[in-house]
Amino acid sequence: MVRSTDINVFQQEPECSMPVSINEQSESTNVKAIQQEPECSIPVSINEQSVNNLPHHDDPVTNLPNNRLEFKERVNRGPFQPKLQIFPRTTFGNKNRSFHQQYYEEFPWLEYSPTSDSAYCFPCRMFKSNSLNIGQSDEAFTTRGFKTWSTSTTSFKKHQKTKSHFYSTESLSNFHKKSIDVVLDEAKELVLSKRESDRLNNRSIMQRLIDITILLAKTGKPFRGHNENLKSDNRGMFLELAWLLKKYDPTLKKHLDEGPKNASYIGNLIQNDLILSIHSVLKRKLVSSLKNKKISIMADETSDCGHHEQMSVIVRYYDDIINSPVEYFICMMRLTAVDSQSIFDSLSSIVEKQLGLSWLDVVAVCFDGAATMAGCSNGVQSKCKEINSKIFYVHCHAHCLNLVLVDSIGRKNRIVFDFFGTIQFLYSFIEGSCIRHATLEKVAKEINLTLKTLKSVSTTRWACRFEAVAAVKNNYLAIISAIQKICDTTKIPDVRSKSRGLLMQLQTFEFIFALNMLHPLLLLIVKVNSCLQAEDLDLLNSLNMIKSLKLSISQLRSDDNLFKKVYNETVECCTETGVIIPQVKKRKISSKIDQSSENQYFACTKEEEMKVTSFNVVLDDLLNGLNDRFNQETLKLILTVTNILKLEPSQEDLLYLNNVFGIDSEQIQVEIMLLKNIPNIPSGTSSKTLHQWIDFLNSNNRTYIFVHFYKVIVLFATIPVTTCSCERAFSKLTIVKTKLRSTMTQERLDALMFLFIEQQMTTNINYDEVIEEFKVMIPTKRHQLSKRAEEISKRRAVFERIIDVVRLIGRHSLSYRGKYEGINHLSDNTLNHGNFLDILLLLEKYDATLSSHIQAIIKKSEKILHLAEVQI
């Protein structure tokens, strides 16, 4: 006979308890029960830890769910069996031991935790609370985890013969048949079915909200509105899209119209939670793809509209799936200090904490030429090399080319220097006034000219000089006429003075000559600059582009055709516009010896003078700048890899590769000898040849034969060339963070930037993973869509009645307790239940709310007592 226990009527029982079927016995064997379950083969990209160091939700180190449906889903998913390329190793004696993937086949009940590097027994962990396992469960396979790999096979075989394993496997088999509470009460099955239907409906609602979040994040649009109440005409993009879908989607319409208002899941906090959940899933996927990879880091800084210094970090690595190097945005980190140590500490936290790597895994770093980043003694690149001396520093080639252009138009060449000053003044004069701009448009329309927008000359924007020169060259006649008209009609003295000065500058032979001279040169440079901004650019391709640019400029220097063309165009333009071509001034030869070249050379004609003093000077400065700026530390590596691609490396090349990449010189020499005798191998030293070698080695699994040769090519392709990906991130930063959105938190900004930049990853996201992440990363109370407002109101009504009874007893100074307060005694009216329960039972006869509450508690208690009798 089972002794009943006193259970307080108003004690709140948990909504779902563990099914009793886990305690019943079955005749099925333990191994068969496991083999009947579907195999859970979880790829590496799922079992990695998230960027917040949270384990995977199926990882054995995480707590089991308390909710019945979630526990059932977890059991149905089976053992957590991640298949890693390399499992962590532990030293036992003089040998390194680790977990092996083959254990999954030999022991199908086994599961592995990458977080704790330990093994667990799936059925024992799921059903360790089985009453038959009391005093027999092995904590090494249920709680602590087994990690003594030196005796792993023996221990696994010993464990599967234990009684606790047998009982747990039996409970697992019975669990999939039918829950005992469903057998006792068939009505419960309908309730569970309804809950499952609600759960699926809630997930479908979440998918719609996730789609809205992804749409706004991918397009960089704002989520919130200034006024989001129901009477507002503009409630923000998120709510407006939700109400737009509501018109045509019955699922969302029913949720928003009939669902609980305190769980609509369209509030601002939920919006942030969805953004962070999507970002967390994508970041975890990216981090998992970087495991056991060699990477390169690119970083650059800028200030945003909120006066925050932001650092964009890009990672580049070789993707084995597409057989090509790829670049991914990692984060947008705010810097509170811009000294080299602070920047390095920020980069270290990203590499070690967010990516889970070390500086030994970094092949190269790519920064701009600022002293803080590029300083060889105290810059960020020097601090990186203090930890890993093999790291290459790459000065962004696009920045280098821009610096070459800036240096070549300095004060040394007065004609070019004055030319760009006039261009900038012209832009400020015309675009600084809407009236003057309208005058230019009117004049262009009168002469039937397609007007090009005037551009400002900037030292940081790479293509601005060509755009500015091209616009002035195209609009020259319209600009002259417009400024003359402004000068004649203006009533403002300083405007008239500025316009007259501009006319004098624009209508000079030197300005027209510089305009015709710089246009083809800048066009050539901007073409190369555009090629240097490609994401898939490598060092070989970049070097070839720079060599081609040098050769082109050298040909222009030695060939007079371009100069004659420029000079003839200048003469024609001057004749057409009435500009006087100045004559060469006859100068007296200096009787003193000095260092000035201007005093020692005398041109006979204006053509000769412009060629020597302007045209040749610009070309010489460009060539000198290209030779100086692009003489970087990666040059020797480029030449070495070029010899490797030709299969003709010297002994010095092999020693250099051994030093920088850790390549065995003898092994790669043998591999090159074998490659020379293989027919149809790629030939050449271009970037195309590099990718042809990669495809050739990946075909027929040659990468496992020519390991060292393949490693050289892959590591070389991993080294970046430019920081253009960081610059593109800054361009998108101006879209995401505007003056109206300048108060968003850094965490939200980082998440939105990731979704905005990595749009392909965002589009292909798994909704179920987002929902699971949404559940675990934020407190559960905010995420339970199944929480019903009716239940809350009923509980409040019950408590109101209880409070009234307490007040009644207190006012009359009556006693509360009685001798028989157990639930099994409530049906007997002759027993002394106490004043508190007697008054409640009296109200229960006439109050439906209190009656349903008490009857539900009694029914639940009877089930518990009945189950206890069955077990005994």
Stockholm file with secondary structure:
# STOCKHOLM 1.0

chainA/1-872         MVRSTDINVFQQEPECSMPVSINEQSESTNVKAIQQEPECSIPVSINEQSVNNLPHHDDPVTNLPNNRLEFKERVNRGPFQPKLQIFPRTTFGNKNRSFHQQYYEEFPWLEYSPTSDSAYCFPCRMFKSNSLNIGQSDEAFTTRGFKTWSTSTTSFKKHQKTKSHFYSTESLSNFHKKSIDVVLDEAKELVLSKRESDRLNNRSIMQRLIDITILLAKTGKPFRGHNENLKSDNRGMFLELAWLLKKYDPTLKKHLDEGPKNASYIGNLIQNDLILSIHSVLKRKLVSSLKNKKISIMADETSDCGHHEQMSVIVRYYDDIINSPVEYFICMMRLTAVDSQSIFDSLSSIVEKQLGLSWLDVVAVCFDGAATMAGCSNGVQSKCKEINSKIFYVHCHAHCLNLVLVDSIGRKNRIVFDFFGTIQFLYSFIEGSCIRHATLEKVAKEINLTLKTLKSVSTTRWACRFEAVAAVKNNYLAIISAIQKICDTTKIPDVRSKSRGLLMQLQTFEFIFALNMLHPLLLLIVKVNSCLQAEDLDLLNSLNMIKSLKLSISQLRSDDNLFKKVYNETVECCTETGVIIPQVKKRKISSKIDQSSENQYFACTKEEEMKVTSFNVVLDDLLNGLNDRFNQETLKLILTVTNILKLEPSQEDLLYLNNVFGIDSEQIQVEIMLLKNIPNIPSGTSSKTLHQWIDFLNSNNRTYIFVHFYKVIVLFATIPVTTCSCERAFSKLTIVKTKLRSTMTQERLDALMFLFIEQQMTTNINYDEVIEEFKVMIPTKRHQLSKRAEEISKRRAVFERIIDVVRLIGRHSLSYRGKYEGINHLSDNTLNHGNFLDILLLLEKYDATLSSHIQAIIKKSEKILHLAEVQI
#=GR chainA/1-872 SS CCCCCCCCTTCCCCSSCCCGGGGSCCSSCHHHHHHTSCCCEECHHHHSCCTTSCCCTTCTTSCCCSSHHHHHHHHHHCCCEECCSSCCEEEETTEEEECCTTHHHHCTTEEEETTTTEEEEHHHHHTTTCGGGTTTCCHHHHTSCBCCGGGHHHHHHHHTTSHHHHHHHHHHHHHTTCCHHHHHCHHHHHHHHHHHHHHHHHHHHHHHHHHHHHHHHHHTCCCCCSCCSTTCSCCCHHHHHHHHHHHHCHHHHHHHHHSCGGGCSCSHHHHHHHHHHHHHHHHHHHHHHTTTCCEEEEEEEEECTTSCEEEEEEEEEEETTTTEEEEEEEEEEEESCCSHHHHHHHHHHIIIIISCCCGGGEEEEEECSCHHHHCTTTSHHHHHHHHCTTCEEEECHHHHHHHHHHHHTSTTSHHHHHHHHHHHHHHHHHHTCHHHHHHHHHHHHHTTCCCCCCCCCCSSCTTHHHHHHHHHHHTHHHHHHHHHHHHHHCCCHHHHHHHHHHHHHHTSHHHHHHHHHHHHHHHHHHHHHHHTTCTTCCHHHHHHHHHHHHHHHHHHHHCSHHHHHHHHHHHHHHHHHTCCCCCCCCCCCCSSCCSCGGGTCCCSSHHHHHIIIIIHHHHHHHHHHHHHHTCCTHHHHHHHHHHHHTTCCCHHHHHHHHHHHCCCHHHHHHHHHHHHTSTTCCCCSSHHHHHHHHHHHHGGGGGGTSHHHHHHHHHHHHSCCCCHHHHHHHHHHHHHSCGGGTTCCHHHHHHHHHHHHCHHHHHTCCHHHHHHHHHHHSCGGGTCTTCCHHHHHHHHHHHHHHHHHHHHHHHTTCCCCCSCCSGGGTTCTTSCCCHHHHHHHHHHHHCHHHHHHHHHHHHHHHHHHHHHHHHC
#=GC SS_cons         CCCCCCCCTTCCCCSSCCCGGGGSCCSSCHHHHHHTSCCCEECHHHHSCCTTSCCCTTCTTSCCCSSHHHHHHHHHHCCCEECCSSCCEEEETTEEEECCTTHHHHCTTEEEETTTTEEEEHHHHHTTTCGGGTTTCCHHHHTSCBCCGGGHHHHHHHHTTSHHHHHHHHHHHHHTTCCHHHHHCHHHHHHHHHHHHHHHHHHHHHHHHHHHHHHHHHHTCCCCCSCCSTTCSCCCHHHHHHHHHHHHCHHHHHHHHHSCGGGCSCSHHHHHHHHHHHHHHHHHHHHHHTTTCCEEEEEEEEECTTSCEEEEEEEEEEETTTTEEEEEEEEEEEESCCSHHHHHHHHHHIIIIISCCCGGGEEEEEECSCHHHHCTTTSHHHHHHHHCTTCEEEECHHHHHHHHHHHHTSTTSHHHHHHHHHHHHHHHHHHTCHHHHHHHHHHHHHTTCCCCCCCCCCSSCTTHHHHHHHHHHHTHHHHHHHHHHHHHHCCCHHHHHHHHHHHHHHTSHHHHHHHHHHHHHHHHHHHHHHHTTCTTCCHHHHHHHHHHHHHHHHHHHHCSHHHHHHHHHHHHHHHHHTCCCCCCCCCCCCSSCCSCGGGTCCCSSHHHHHIIIIIHHHHHHHHHHHHHHTCCTHHHHHHHHHHHHTTCCCHHHHHHHHHHHCCCHHHHHHHHHHHHTSTTCCCCSSHHHHHHHHHHHHGGGGGGTSHHHHHHHHHHHHSCCCCHHHHHHHHHHHHHSCGGGTTCCHHHHHHHHHHHHCHHHHHTCCHHHHHHHHHHHSCGGGTCTTCCHHHHHHHHHHHHHHHHHHHHHHHTTCCCCCSCCSGGGTTCTTSCCCHHHHHHHHHHHHCHHHHHHHHHHHHHHHHHHHHHHHHC
//
